[in-house]
Amino acid sequence: MLPSVTLLGPLDAVLGDLMEYVLLVLVVANLVTRGIAHRSHVRQAAQNGADAVTRHPAHVASNVLLILASFYYTTLHQHSGVVISVLVVAMFLSDFFEFEARKVEARRDVDLERPKSAIAASVLVLLYAAYISLFFIIEPIWSGVI
């Protein structure tokens, strides 16, 4: 049996058992801030033009918190932490390029579309975060099948 490793000591003791739920809450908050940011981008482009479209600070903060939390979760549970970290980084990259696409749409005076790839990536992150945090609900059925 491998000894348990506590990389960050007291922080691991406090957040160790709750980290799955923290990730789930951060993913839901990220989805909410994504919607708020999109409405803000549409409003900015309509009122002031393409140069006024800027990143929404709440969405940037939720992205950063989600990335840091997923990397921290990797120190607690290596396999599921790496999986969610990869999904979160992919979501961040798609969000980055979707923002640039919205700026191009605003410059061309086209209606701003929803950030479809970032939404799809967010849904994948949400599904995996729900799986690791709410597994106890389906565990009896899962154990009976597997």
DAHU-V149911 format. One record per residue. N is the residue number from 1. OMEGA is omega in whole degrees, 0 to 359 (999 if undefined). Layout:
BEGIN
n = {N N}
omega = {OMEGA OMEGA}
END
This chain:
BEGIN
n = {1 2 3 4 5 6 7 8 9 10 11 12 13 14 15 16 17 18 19 20 21 22 23 24 25 26 27 28 29 30 31 32 33 34 35 36 37 38 39 40 41 42 43 44 45 46 47 48 49 50 51 52 53 54 55 56 57 58 59 60 61 62 63 64 65 66 67 68 69 70 71 72 73 74 75 76 77 78 79 80 81 82 83 84 85 86 87 88 89 90 91 92 93 94 95 96 97 98 99 100 101 102 103 104 105 106 107 108 109 110 111 112 113 114 115 116 117 118 119 120 121 122 123 124 125 126 127 128 129 130 131 132 133 134 135 136 137 138 139 140 141 142 143 144 145 146}
omega = {178 178 179 183 174 185 184 171 185 178 176 181 182 186 187 183 184 190 178 180 176 177 179 179 179 179 178 177 178 177 179 180 176 177 178 180 180 177 178 179 179 180 180 181 181 185 191 179 187 183 181 182 181 178 179 185 179 180 176 179 180 175 182 179 180 177 180 180 180 176 177 179 177 178 180 182 190 186 181 177 178 180 182 177 178 179 181 178 176 177 179 179 178 177 179 182 176 178 178 177 177 178 178 178 180 178 181 182 176 176 181 178 174 178 190 182 178 177 179 178 178 178 176 178 179 180 181 178 177 179 183 182 183 182 182 179 182 184 179 179 180 181 178 181 185 999}
END
